[in-house]
Amino acid sequence: MKKKILLGLGLTTVVAAGVGYIATKPYFDEKARIDLLADWLRINGGDTKSWLYDYNFDLPDNSQVADWNTENVKLPQVLFTIENREDKSKVSYWALNIDGTNPQLLIPEGILPPVPNTGIDYAKYMSRSPNGRYLVVPQKNSTVLYDLGNGETTDISEEYGSTRHDIMWDTDSTQVVVKKSDELLLVKLDTKEIVKFTDVNGPDARYMTSLAKPYMSQSEQAIYLSFNSSLAGFGCGWENDEYLETFGESDVPKCGNTFVFDAKTLKLVDRGDFTPDSYDCNVWGGKYGDGFYCLGGAAYRSGRPSEKIGDFPATVDLLAFNGGDMWFVPAHGRNITRVLHQPTETSPTTEMIYTYGVNGERLSAFGFGFSRYVIEHKEVDNWSESLYPLPTYADIEKARTVLEERNHT
């Protein structure tokens, strides 16, 4: 009988502890959230316009390679690598939704070497096809296409891997366009056939791509090459031998600072003053393929002519336009910045910064994947609805109270 009583008391204690944990956990979660906001206010000198949230997650143990089919994933994915602690030459490749959920192993360690890091971490140029099957991954001496369906690796570039990559996938995952330095390539994904820009437009076209600032339009399947309007050989009105040999006699206008090419054929289809003057805009193409950013300030949506969306004075890559906001990735490629046009009714914050930590360590630079669902719903879905919410005015007052209490202790 005593044993039963003791057992009953023990069980009661455990249950009480469990109830206590359930009751107090929201309190401690809320306290940690406000403490974090207070820390950020202190670092920012009390500025409430900017707010950082760090997604922390643990990798699954004994993870198996995930199903590559991600056509219906509803958020963009970040692509990252994890080093083997004992042998840094061995890395595994992973994907994670931008809300910090569903980490998935894509390539086990030892199959591909690390992405080069020469002061710039070229992991930020990794890219994934809309159907999830293919990855473009910079390597030390080349750029490779990795097929998650069969593990096949294809070298798609002759150039040294460590140069800026501009990448655009066809929405139906039949091809990808890759622009690096003076190289522009079209890769047909089913056959791995590589079509070079110079194969279509002649050897003089390499002169164009070496000087062009590219940006791409996924919805149009168009490649825009922006130039200084006084570019020798391809300036307005020029019809010299090189120009005619490259583009032939066509109805395309002979003047304009932007050449437009069909992404399916790599042939010239239009020309005009579609981009701000090169003296005002050093073009950096968007990772999502729907716009570009001028180093030093303005973001534009692709078009003929392009449409200015807003300003963001920093050295960044344009990620996308979504939900009425601009989304950027800093030059180091280690976080995502969402820029709101104006404060909301409940929050003064107009800049949200999202960072990612794995197993307690901050991710290095990461690339991106945009599923077919994301691409086809980019005008109606708002990614931020799935992300950590903006701090309210009430949250900020609580954080200021925390700071005052800290100053008096």
SEVOMAR-996021 format. One record per residue (C-alpha): residue in one letter; residue number from 0; x, y, z. Coordinates in nm, 2 decimals. Layout:
N
 r   k     c1     c2     c3
 A NUM      X      Y      Z
...
//
This chain:
409
 r   k     c1     c2     c3
 M   0   0.00   0.00   0.00
 K   1   0.28   0.24   0.09
 K   2   0.44   0.17  -0.25
 K   3   0.12   0.27  -0.43
 I   4   0.10   0.59  -0.23
 L   5   0.46   0.68  -0.30
 L   6   0.41   0.60  -0.67
 G   7   0.10   0.82  -0.67
 L   8   0.29   1.10  -0.51
 G   9   0.57   1.07  -0.76
 L  10   0.33   1.07  -1.05
 T  11   0.15   1.38  -0.91
 T  12   0.49   1.56  -0.88
 V  13   0.57   1.48  -1.24
 V  14   0.23   1.59  -1.36
 A  15   0.26   1.91  -1.16
 A  16   0.60   1.98  -1.30
 G  17   0.47   1.92  -1.65
 V  18   0.18   2.15  -1.60
 G  19   0.41   2.41  -1.45
 Y  20   0.64   2.39  -1.75
 I  21   0.34   2.43  -1.99
 A  22   0.22   2.73  -1.79
 T  23   0.55   2.90  -1.77
 K  24   0.70   2.83  -2.11
 P  25   0.50   3.11  -2.29
 Y  26   0.62   3.35  -2.02
 F  27   0.99   3.26  -2.07
 D  28   0.95   3.26  -2.45
 E  29   0.79   3.61  -2.44
 K  30   1.06   3.73  -2.20
 A  31   1.33   3.60  -2.43
 R  32   1.16   3.77  -2.73
 I  33   1.14   4.11  -2.56
 D  34   1.50   4.07  -2.42
 L  35   1.62   4.01  -2.78
 L  36   1.43   4.32  -2.90
 A  37   1.59   4.52  -2.62
 D  38   1.93   4.40  -2.72
 W  39   1.87   4.51  -3.08
 L  40   1.74   4.85  -2.97
 R  41   2.06   4.90  -2.77
 I  42   2.28   4.80  -3.06
 N  43   2.08   5.03  -3.30
 G  44   2.09   5.33  -3.06
 G  45   1.71   5.31  -3.00
 D  46   1.62   5.31  -3.37
 T  47   1.29   5.12  -3.42
 K  48   1.29   5.12  -3.80
 S  49   1.52   4.81  -3.83
 W  50   1.47   4.47  -3.66
 L  51   1.66   4.15  -3.68
 Y  52   1.54   3.80  -3.63
 D  53   1.77   3.49  -3.62
 Y  54   1.62   3.16  -3.72
 N  55   1.81   2.88  -3.54
 F  56   1.76   2.52  -3.63
 D  57   1.93   2.18  -3.58
 L  58   2.01   1.94  -3.86
 P  59   1.83   1.61  -3.84
 D  60   2.04   1.32  -3.72
 N  61   2.12   1.04  -3.97
 S  62   1.95   1.24  -4.24
 Q  63   1.87   1.07  -4.57
 V  64   1.88   1.25  -4.90
 A  65   1.54   1.42  -4.95
 D  66   1.30   1.39  -5.23
 W  67   1.41   1.64  -5.49
 N  68   1.06   1.73  -5.61
 T  69   0.98   2.07  -5.46
 E  70   0.76   2.22  -5.72
 N  71   0.48   2.30  -5.47
 V  72   0.70   2.44  -5.19
 K  73   0.53   2.77  -5.10
 L  74   0.84   2.97  -4.98
 P  75   1.18   3.03  -5.13
 Q  76   1.46   2.81  -5.00
 V  77   1.81   2.90  -4.89
 L  78   2.09   2.66  -5.01
 F  79   2.39   2.61  -4.78
 T  80   2.68   2.38  -4.71
 I  81   2.79   2.21  -4.38
 E  82   3.16   2.12  -4.33
 N  83   3.27   1.80  -4.17
 R  84   3.44   1.92  -3.85
 E  85   3.73   1.68  -3.88
 D  86   3.78   1.72  -4.26
 K  87   3.68   2.06  -4.40
 S  88   3.73   1.93  -4.76
 K  89   3.42   1.73  -4.71
 V  90   3.09   1.92  -4.72
 S  91   2.72   1.83  -4.75
 Y  92   2.47   2.05  -4.94
 W  93   2.13   2.14  -4.78
 A  94   1.81   2.33  -4.84
 L  95   1.60   2.52  -4.59
 N  96   1.27   2.72  -4.62
 I  97   1.33   3.09  -4.55
 D  98   1.10   3.06  -4.25
 G  99   1.36   2.83  -4.09
 T 100   1.16   2.51  -4.14
 N 101   1.22   2.18  -4.32
 P 102   1.60   2.14  -4.35
 Q 103   1.67   1.88  -4.62
 L 104   1.99   1.71  -4.72
 L 105   2.04   1.74  -5.10
 I 106   2.40   1.61  -5.15
 P 107   2.58   1.40  -4.89
 E 108   2.93   1.50  -4.80
 G 109   3.22   1.40  -5.01
 I 110   3.04   1.41  -5.35
 L 111   3.11   1.77  -5.43
 P 112   3.40   1.97  -5.29
 P 113   3.34   2.30  -5.10
 V 114   3.22   2.61  -5.28
 P 115   3.52   2.84  -5.33
 N 116   3.58   3.12  -5.08
 T 117   3.84   3.38  -5.19
 G 118   3.73   3.65  -4.95
 I 119   3.39   3.62  -5.13
 D 120   3.20   3.31  -5.03
 Y 121   3.07   3.19  -5.37
 A 122   2.80   2.98  -5.19
 K 123   2.58   3.28  -5.24
 Y 124   2.57   3.20  -5.62
 M 125   2.43   2.85  -5.57
 S 126   2.09   2.81  -5.73
 R 127   1.81   2.55  -5.75
 S 128   1.57   2.47  -6.04
 P 129   1.19   2.53  -5.99
 N 130   1.12   2.16  -5.98
 G 131   1.39   2.11  -5.73
 R 132   1.59   1.86  -5.93
 Y 133   1.89   2.06  -6.04
 L 134   2.15   2.27  -5.87
 V 135   2.40   2.51  -6.02
 V 136   2.70   2.51  -5.79
 P 137   3.03   2.72  -5.83
 Q 138   3.34   2.52  -5.80
 K 139   3.71   2.61  -5.78
 N 140   3.79   2.57  -6.15
 S 141   3.44   2.56  -6.31
 T 142   3.07   2.58  -6.25
 V 143   2.88   2.25  -6.23
 L 144   2.52   2.14  -6.28
 Y 145   2.43   1.87  -6.03
 D 146   2.13   1.64  -6.11
 L 147   1.96   1.53  -5.78
 G 148   1.76   1.27  -5.98
 N 149   2.06   1.06  -6.08
 G 150   2.36   1.22  -5.91
 E 151   2.51   1.32  -6.24
 T 152   2.76   1.61  -6.24
 T 153   2.81   1.82  -6.55
 D 154   3.07   2.09  -6.60
 I 155   2.89   2.38  -6.77
 S 156   3.15   2.65  -6.77
 E 157   3.50   2.69  -6.91
 E 158   3.58   2.98  -6.69
 Y 159   3.73   2.99  -6.34
 G 160   3.46   2.93  -6.10
 S 161   3.51   3.24  -5.87
 T 162   3.33   3.51  -6.07
 R 163   2.99   3.66  -6.03
 H 164   2.70   3.43  -6.14
 D 165   2.37   3.55  -6.28
 I 166   2.13   3.26  -6.32
 M 167   1.78   3.22  -6.46
 W 168   1.58   2.90  -6.48
 D 169   1.29   2.84  -6.71
 T 170   0.98   2.81  -6.50
 D 171   0.91   2.46  -6.63
 S 172   1.27   2.35  -6.55
 T 173   1.37   2.26  -6.90
 Q 174   1.67   2.50  -6.92
 V 175   1.89   2.74  -6.73
 V 176   2.08   3.05  -6.84
 V 177   2.41   3.12  -6.67
 K 178   2.61   3.44  -6.71
 K 179   2.96   3.46  -6.57
 S 180   3.22   3.72  -6.66
 D 181   3.23   3.73  -7.04
 E 182   3.05   3.39  -7.07
 L 183   2.68   3.34  -7.13
 L 184   2.55   2.99  -7.15
 L 185   2.21   2.81  -7.21
 V 186   2.20   2.46  -7.06
 K 187   1.92   2.22  -7.17
 L 188   1.85   2.02  -6.86
 D 189   1.72   1.69  -7.00
 T 190   2.02   1.64  -7.23
 K 191   2.28   1.86  -7.05
 E 192   2.35   2.02  -7.39
 I 193   2.53   2.35  -7.36
 V 194   2.46   2.63  -7.61
 K 195   2.70   2.92  -7.59
 F 196   2.60   3.28  -7.67
 T 197   2.89   3.29  -7.92
 D 198   2.75   2.97  -8.09
 V 199   2.44   3.17  -8.18
 N 200   2.57   3.52  -8.24
 G 201   2.93   3.46  -8.36
 P 202   3.27   3.51  -8.19
 D 203   3.24   3.89  -8.17
 A 204   2.94   3.84  -7.93
 R 205   3.20   3.76  -7.66
 Y 206   3.30   4.12  -7.67
 M 207   2.95   4.21  -7.58
 T 208   2.91   3.98  -7.29
 S 209   3.25   4.08  -7.15
 L 210   3.13   4.44  -7.11
 A 211   2.76   4.38  -7.05
 K 212   2.58   4.42  -6.72
 P 213   2.31   4.15  -6.73
 Y 214   1.97   4.12  -6.58
 M 215   1.70   3.87  -6.66
 S 216   1.32   3.85  -6.67
 Q 217   1.18   3.50  -6.58
 S 218   0.83   3.59  -6.68
 E 219   0.94   3.71  -7.03
 Q 220   1.22   3.45  -7.06
 A 221   1.44   3.74  -7.17
 I 222   1.80   3.83  -7.11
 Y 223   1.88   4.20  -7.08
 L 224   2.24   4.32  -7.15
 S 225   2.29   4.68  -7.04
 F 226   2.58   4.88  -7.19
 N 227   2.74   5.22  -7.18
 S 228   2.56   5.38  -7.48
 S 229   2.90   5.49  -7.63
 L 230   3.03   5.13  -7.64
 A 231   3.26   5.11  -7.94
 G 232   3.14   4.87  -8.21
 F 233   2.78   4.84  -8.08
 G 234   2.70   5.21  -8.03
 C 235   2.39   5.37  -8.17
 G 236   2.37   5.38  -8.55
 W 237   2.66   5.14  -8.60
 E 238   2.62   4.90  -8.88
 N 239   2.99   4.80  -8.93
 D 240   3.10   4.46  -9.03
 E 241   3.12   4.33  -8.67
 Y 242   2.77   4.44  -8.59
 L 243   2.62   4.30  -8.90
 E 244   2.81   3.97  -8.87
 T 245   2.68   3.94  -8.52
 F 246   2.32   4.03  -8.56
 G 247   2.27   4.04  -8.94
 E 248   2.01   4.25  -9.11
 S 249   1.71   4.26  -8.88
 D 250   1.42   4.48  -8.77
 V 251   1.57   4.53  -8.43
 P 252   1.63   4.90  -8.35
 K 253   2.00   5.00  -8.40
 C 254   2.00   5.23  -8.10
 G 255   1.96   5.20  -7.72
 N 256   2.16   5.12  -7.42
 T 257   2.00   4.78  -7.36
 F 258   2.00   4.47  -7.59
 V 259   1.73   4.21  -7.53
 F 260   1.78   3.84  -7.61
 D 261   1.53   3.56  -7.62
 A 262   1.63   3.31  -7.34
 K 263   1.51   3.02  -7.55
 T 264   1.72   3.09  -7.86
 L 265   1.98   3.35  -7.74
 K 266   1.89   3.56  -8.04
 L 267   1.85   3.94  -8.03
 V 268   1.49   4.05  -8.02
 D 269   1.49   4.41  -7.91
 R 270   1.70   4.71  -7.83
 G 271   1.63   5.04  -7.66
 D 272   1.69   5.27  -7.37
 F 273   1.54   5.03  -7.12
 T 274   1.80   5.07  -6.84
 P 275   1.91   5.38  -6.65
 D 276   2.23   5.53  -6.80
 S 277   2.54   5.34  -6.70
 Y 278   2.68   5.65  -6.52
 D 279   2.38   5.64  -6.29
 C 280   2.33   5.27  -6.26
 N 281   2.59   4.99  -6.22
 V 282   2.35   4.71  -6.28
 W 283   2.33   4.40  -6.06
 G 284   2.07   4.14  -6.17
 G 285   1.81   4.00  -5.93
 K 286   1.84   3.65  -5.80
 Y 287   1.47   3.59  -5.87
 G 288   1.49   3.71  -6.23
 D 289   1.23   3.99  -6.21
 G 290   1.44   4.30  -6.17
 F 291   1.78   4.45  -6.10
 Y 292   1.95   4.68  -5.85
 C 293   2.17   4.98  -5.92
 L 294   2.48   4.98  -5.69
 G 295   2.44   5.28  -5.47
 G 296   2.06   5.30  -5.46
 A 297   1.77   5.21  -5.67
 A 298   1.58   4.89  -5.74
 Y 299   1.40   4.84  -6.08
 R 300   1.15   4.59  -6.21
 S 301   1.26   4.45  -6.55
 G 302   1.07   4.59  -6.85
 R 303   1.09   4.81  -7.16
 P 304   1.16   5.05  -7.01
 S 305   1.24   4.93  -6.66
 E 306   1.02   5.05  -6.37
 K 307   1.18   5.20  -6.06
 I 308   1.04   5.04  -5.74
 G 309   1.23   5.21  -5.46
 D 310   1.56   5.30  -5.31
 F 311   1.79   5.10  -5.08
 P 312   2.13   5.27  -5.04
 A 313   2.37   4.98  -4.96
 T 314   2.58   4.72  -5.14
 V 315   2.34   4.44  -5.20
 D 316   2.19   4.20  -5.45
 L 317   1.82   4.23  -5.53
 L 318   1.64   3.91  -5.42
 A 319   1.29   3.98  -5.54
 F 320   0.98   4.20  -5.52
 N 321   0.70   4.04  -5.32
 G 322   0.39   4.15  -5.13
 G 323   0.47   4.51  -5.21
 D 324   0.81   4.49  -5.04
 M 325   1.17   4.48  -5.17
 W 326   1.39   4.19  -5.06
 F 327   1.77   4.20  -5.07
 V 328   2.07   4.00  -4.99
 P 329   2.38   4.19  -4.87
 A 330   2.71   4.15  -5.06
 H 331   2.84   3.89  -4.80
 G 332   2.53   3.68  -4.87
 R 333   2.46   3.58  -4.50
 N 334   2.11   3.73  -4.44
 I 335   1.79   3.84  -4.61
 T 336   1.66   4.20  -4.58
 R 337   1.30   4.28  -4.63
 V 338   1.23   4.65  -4.69
 L 339   0.88   4.78  -4.64
 H 340   0.76   5.09  -4.82
 Q 341   0.62   5.24  -4.50
 P 342   0.54   5.15  -4.14
 T 343   0.23   4.95  -4.06
 E 344  -0.05   5.05  -3.83
 T 345   0.09   4.84  -3.56
 S 346   0.47   4.86  -3.62
 P 347   0.72   5.13  -3.69
 T 348   0.97   4.88  -3.84
 T 349   1.04   4.92  -4.22
 E 350   1.34   4.69  -4.24
 M 351   1.34   4.32  -4.13
 I 352   1.67   4.13  -4.13
 Y 353   1.65   3.75  -4.12
 T 354   1.95   3.54  -4.04
 Y 355   2.00   3.17  -4.00
 G 356   2.20   2.96  -3.76
 V 357   2.25   2.58  -3.77
 N 358   2.35   2.38  -3.47
 G 359   2.44   2.70  -3.29
 E 360   2.65   2.85  -3.56
 R 361   2.57   3.12  -3.81
 L 362   2.53   3.00  -4.17
 S 363   2.79   3.13  -4.42
 A 364   2.68   3.27  -4.75
 F 365   2.38   3.09  -4.90
 G 366   2.21   3.06  -5.24
 F 367   1.85   3.03  -5.33
 G 368   1.58   2.81  -5.49
 F 369   1.24   2.93  -5.61
 S 370   0.98   2.66  -5.66
 R 371   0.74   2.67  -5.95
 Y 372   0.46   2.75  -5.70
 V 373   0.66   3.05  -5.57
 I 374   0.72   3.17  -5.92
 E 375   0.36   3.14  -6.03
 H 376   0.22   3.30  -5.72
 K 377   0.47   3.58  -5.67
 E 378   0.20   3.85  -5.74
 V 379  -0.06   3.71  -5.49
 D 380   0.14   3.54  -5.21
 N 381   0.32   3.74  -4.94
 W 382   0.62   3.55  -4.80
 S 383   0.63   3.77  -4.49
 E 384   0.31   3.62  -4.37
 S 385   0.50   3.30  -4.29
 L 386   0.80   3.47  -4.13
 Y 387   0.86   3.61  -3.79
 P 388   0.62   3.91  -3.74
 L 389   0.72   4.27  -3.71
 P 390   0.75   4.40  -3.35
 T 391   0.45   4.61  -3.24
 Y 392   0.46   4.95  -3.07
 A 393   0.37   4.77  -2.75
 D 394   0.66   4.53  -2.80
 I 395   0.90   4.82  -2.84
 E 396   0.77   4.99  -2.52
 K 397   0.83   4.67  -2.33
 A 398   1.18   4.65  -2.47
 R 399   1.25   5.01  -2.37
 T 400   1.13   4.93  -2.02
 V 401   1.37   4.63  -2.01
 L 402   1.65   4.87  -2.11
 E 403   1.56   5.11  -1.84
 E 404   1.56   4.83  -1.58
 R 405   1.90   4.72  -1.70
 N 406   2.04   5.07  -1.66
 H 407   1.92   5.09  -1.30
 T 408   2.07   4.76  -1.19
//
